[in-house]
Amino acid sequence: MTDRTVVVTGGTRGVGRAVAAAFVAAGDHVVICSRSGDDVDAAVEALSAEGSASGLRADVRDEFDLERLVEHAARAGDRDGVDVVVANAAVNHGTPGEMPIDGEPYARFDDTIRTNVRGVFALLQEAAPHLDADGRILVPSGSVARDAKAGMGAYAVSKAGAEAVVRQADADLDAAAMTLDLGLVDTALTGHRGGRAPEDVAPMFVWAATEADPEEHGGGVVGLREWKSATR
């Protein structure tokens, strides 16, 4: 067992659930959240059968929910504080490849940015007072944030914004912040268009939280190639 406490937003399904399970398997206490309290309860029950986990219903669009989540996490582990924050919660309100920017309704654009960019910012804002100096902030992303692809609309814009939050967080905080480029992962968020299973990329988060060199990777984008090269 370790004495680390790990917060994973959007931790009840997809990448977030797989990441939570990977940290639990590593011996960490994992705190998850989701907009659905029932989903949180079910996921915590399953995770607790394998190790140490807890969770709260929380919406990353609401900073008061995130304040409550992080304060719970700071007291939930073997010692006070939070060691790792995984800002995983995200939305995509359309079909990938069929969301041209000039066709995005204002409401859909606003909610995507509020969840995928402001949600990352708000989590870091609330977590910062509880993060250890050698803590890690991990935010999943993809090449769409940097290489424009037709029809990716507000989602692509939001992932670029989230990566900018990561860079600024790494510059301003003692904790190291990293973007993890997972490539295409087969989840509801990506429209189940194929790609890797969430369980295949989840170990990358554990590596980034424990072994990745913050001097080399802090503020930057860490891809699958870097991860696999470092763990051969």
C-alpha positions as CSV (number, residue, x, y, z in Angstrom):
1,M,0.0,0.0,0.0
2,T,1.1,3.6,-0.6
3,D,-0.1,6.7,1.2
4,R,-1.0,8.6,-1.9
5,T,-4.5,10.1,-2.5
6,V,-5.6,10.4,-6.1
7,V,-8.6,12.4,-7.3
8,V,-10.2,11.3,-10.6
9,T,-13.1,13.3,-12.1
10,G,-15.4,11.5,-14.4
11,G,-14.3,8.3,-12.7
12,T,-17.4,6.1,-13.1
13,R,-16.9,5.0,-16.8
14,G,-14.5,5.0,-19.7
15,V,-11.0,6.2,-19.2
16,G,-11.7,7.7,-15.8
17,R,-13.0,4.3,-14.4
18,A,-10.0,2.5,-15.8
19,V,-7.6,5.1,-14.4
20,A,-9.3,4.9,-11.0
21,A,-8.9,1.1,-11.0
22,A,-5.2,1.3,-12.0
23,F,-4.5,3.6,-9.1
24,V,-6.5,1.4,-6.7
25,A,-4.4,-1.6,-7.9
26,A,-1.3,0.4,-7.2
27,G,-2.3,0.7,-3.6
28,D,-3.5,4.3,-3.6
29,H,-6.7,5.7,-2.1
30,V,-8.8,6.9,-5.0
31,V,-11.6,9.5,-4.8
32,I,-13.9,9.6,-7.8
33,C,-16.8,11.8,-8.9
34,S,-19.5,11.9,-11.5
35,R,-22.7,13.9,-12.0
36,S,-24.7,10.8,-11.0
37,G,-24.6,9.8,-7.4
38,D,-25.9,6.3,-8.2
39,D,-23.0,5.8,-10.6
40,V,-20.5,7.0,-8.0
41,D,-21.9,4.6,-5.4
42,A,-21.7,1.6,-7.8
43,A,-18.2,2.4,-9.0
44,V,-16.9,3.0,-5.4
45,E,-18.4,-0.4,-4.4
46,A,-16.6,-2.2,-7.2
47,L,-13.3,-0.3,-6.7
48,S,-13.5,-0.9,-2.9
49,A,-13.6,-4.7,-3.5
50,E,-10.0,-4.3,-5.0
51,G,-8.6,-1.7,-2.6
52,S,-9.3,1.7,-1.1
53,A,-11.8,4.1,-2.8
54,S,-14.4,6.7,-2.0
55,G,-16.4,9.2,-4.0
56,L,-18.9,12.0,-4.2
57,R,-21.5,13.2,-6.7
58,A,-19.9,16.3,-8.2
59,D,-20.3,18.4,-11.4
60,V,-17.0,19.9,-12.6
61,R,-19.0,22.9,-13.9
62,D,-19.7,23.8,-10.2
63,E,-16.7,25.0,-8.3
64,F,-18.5,24.4,-5.0
65,D,-19.0,20.8,-5.8
66,L,-15.3,20.6,-6.6
67,E,-14.4,22.3,-3.4
68,R,-16.3,19.7,-1.5
69,L,-14.8,16.9,-3.5
70,V,-11.2,18.0,-2.9
71,E,-11.8,18.7,0.8
72,H,-13.1,15.2,1.2
73,A,-10.1,13.8,-0.7
74,A,-7.7,15.8,1.5
75,R,-9.0,13.9,4.5
76,A,-9.7,10.6,3.0
77,G,-6.3,9.0,2.7
78,D,-3.7,7.9,5.3
79,R,-2.5,11.4,5.6
80,D,-3.8,14.9,4.9
81,G,-3.5,16.3,1.4
82,V,-3.8,15.2,-2.2
83,D,-1.0,13.8,-4.3
84,V,-2.5,13.3,-7.8
85,V,-5.3,15.1,-9.6
86,V,-6.6,13.6,-12.8
87,A,-8.9,16.1,-14.5
88,N,-10.6,13.5,-16.7
89,A,-14.2,14.7,-16.8
90,A,-15.2,15.9,-20.3
91,V,-18.2,16.1,-22.6
92,N,-18.7,16.0,-26.4
93,H,-22.1,17.1,-27.5
94,G,-22.0,15.8,-31.0
95,T,-20.8,13.1,-33.4
96,P,-17.0,13.3,-34.0
97,G,-16.3,14.5,-37.5
98,E,-19.8,15.9,-37.9
99,M,-19.5,19.1,-35.8
100,P,-18.2,21.9,-38.0
101,I,-17.4,25.0,-36.0
102,D,-19.9,27.1,-37.9
103,G,-22.6,24.7,-37.0
104,E,-22.1,24.7,-33.2
105,P,-25.0,26.1,-31.3
106,Y,-24.0,28.7,-28.7
107,A,-25.4,26.6,-25.8
108,R,-23.4,23.5,-26.9
109,F,-20.2,25.5,-27.4
110,D,-20.6,27.2,-24.0
111,D,-21.2,23.9,-22.1
112,T,-18.3,22.2,-23.8
113,I,-15.9,25.0,-22.8
114,R,-17.4,25.2,-19.3
115,T,-16.9,21.5,-18.7
116,N,-13.7,20.7,-20.6
117,V,-11.7,23.9,-19.9
118,R,-13.3,25.7,-16.9
119,G,-13.8,22.3,-15.3
120,V,-10.1,21.6,-15.4
121,F,-9.3,25.1,-14.2
122,A,-11.8,24.9,-11.3
123,L,-10.5,21.5,-10.2
124,L,-6.9,22.8,-10.1
125,Q,-8.0,26.0,-8.4
126,E,-9.7,24.0,-5.6
127,A,-7.0,21.3,-5.4
128,A,-4.0,23.7,-5.3
129,P,-4.1,24.4,-1.6
130,H,-4.1,20.6,-0.8
131,L,-1.5,19.5,-3.3
132,D,1.9,18.4,-2.2
133,A,4.9,20.2,-3.7
134,D,5.8,17.0,-5.6
135,G,2.2,16.3,-6.6
136,R,1.0,15.6,-10.1
137,I,-1.8,17.1,-12.2
138,L,-2.7,14.9,-15.2
139,V,-5.1,15.9,-18.0
140,P,-6.0,13.5,-20.8
141,S,-6.1,14.9,-24.3
142,G,-5.5,14.0,-27.9
143,S,-3.9,15.3,-31.2
144,V,-7.2,17.1,-32.0
145,A,-6.1,19.8,-29.6
146,R,-3.1,20.6,-31.8
147,D,-3.8,19.3,-35.3
148,A,-7.1,20.6,-36.7
149,K,-9.5,18.0,-38.0
150,A,-12.7,18.9,-39.8
151,G,-15.9,18.5,-37.9
152,M,-14.5,18.4,-34.4
153,G,-15.9,21.8,-33.4
154,A,-16.1,22.9,-29.8
155,Y,-14.5,19.7,-28.6
156,A,-11.3,20.4,-30.4
157,V,-11.3,24.0,-29.1
158,S,-11.9,22.8,-25.6
159,K,-9.0,20.3,-25.6
160,A,-6.7,23.0,-26.8
161,G,-7.9,25.2,-24.0
162,A,-7.4,22.4,-21.4
163,E,-3.8,21.9,-22.6
164,A,-3.2,25.7,-22.1
165,V,-4.5,25.4,-18.6
166,V,-2.0,22.6,-18.0
167,R,0.9,24.7,-19.3
168,Q,0.0,27.6,-17.1
169,A,-0.6,25.4,-14.0
170,D,2.9,23.9,-14.4
171,A,4.4,27.3,-14.6
172,D,2.6,28.7,-11.6
173,L,2.3,25.7,-9.2
174,D,4.9,23.7,-7.3
175,A,3.1,20.5,-8.5
176,A,4.0,19.2,-12.0
177,A,1.2,19.4,-14.5
178,M,1.2,17.2,-17.7
179,T,-1.1,16.6,-20.6
180,L,-1.3,12.9,-21.6
181,D,-2.1,12.3,-25.3
182,L,-3.9,8.9,-25.2
183,G,-4.5,8.6,-28.9
184,L,-7.9,7.2,-30.0
185,V,-9.6,5.4,-27.1
186,D,-12.8,3.4,-27.5
187,T,-15.3,5.3,-25.3
188,A,-18.7,6.9,-25.5
189,L,-16.9,10.3,-25.7
190,T,-15.2,9.3,-28.9
191,G,-18.3,7.8,-30.4
192,H,-17.0,4.2,-30.0
193,R,-15.0,4.6,-33.2
194,G,-12.5,2.0,-32.2
195,G,-9.0,2.5,-30.8
196,R,-7.4,1.3,-27.6
197,A,-9.4,0.0,-24.7
198,P,-9.4,2.4,-21.6
199,E,-7.6,-0.3,-19.6
200,D,-4.7,-0.3,-22.1
201,V,-3.9,3.4,-21.5
202,A,-4.7,3.6,-17.8
203,P,-1.2,2.5,-16.7
204,M,0.2,5.5,-18.4
205,F,-1.4,7.7,-15.7
206,V,0.2,5.7,-12.9
207,W,3.6,6.0,-14.6
208,A,3.0,9.8,-15.1
209,A,2.1,10.1,-11.4
210,T,5.1,8.2,-10.1
211,E,8.0,7.9,-12.6
212,A,7.7,10.6,-15.3
213,D,10.4,13.3,-14.9
214,P,8.7,16.6,-14.1
215,E,11.7,18.5,-15.5
216,E,11.3,16.7,-18.8
217,H,7.5,16.5,-19.0
218,G,6.1,19.2,-16.8
219,G,3.9,21.5,-18.8
220,G,4.2,19.4,-21.9
221,V,2.3,16.7,-23.8
222,V,3.4,13.2,-23.1
223,G,2.3,10.7,-25.8
224,L,2.1,7.0,-26.0
225,R,5.5,6.7,-27.6
226,E,7.2,8.5,-24.8
227,W,5.4,6.4,-22.2
228,K,6.2,3.1,-23.9
229,S,9.8,4.1,-24.5
230,A,10.3,5.0,-20.9
231,T,8.7,1.8,-19.6
232,R,10.4,-0.8,-21.9
